């Protein structure tokens, strides 16, 4: 999961990750809100890179 440190919804990510099975990771983006992760150019490349890396490692058969 990826969450912004300024997201009002960050507690959802914390709760979900506690209950998730492995592999799991909660990756924080400093200074970002929830919506920032979707449409602010300063955050989007980091989000895409992290998702690509995680899924590439854990979904690669």
Residue, then its C-alpha position, 0 to 999 in steps of 0.5 A: x500500500x502507498x499512502x501520503x503522510x498528510x492523507x486524512x485516510x492514512x489510518x485506513x492504510x495502517x489498518x488494512x496492512x495489519x490484516x493483510x497477508x504477506x507479501x505486504x508493505x506500507x510505503x509512505x510518501x512524505x508530505x502528500x495527501x491522498x489525492x496528491x498521489x494521483x495527480x501531482x507530478x512531484x509524487x506520481x513518478x515515485x508511486x508508479x516506480x514503487x508499484x512497478x517494483x513491488x508487483x514486479x518482484x512479487x507477481x513475477x512467476 
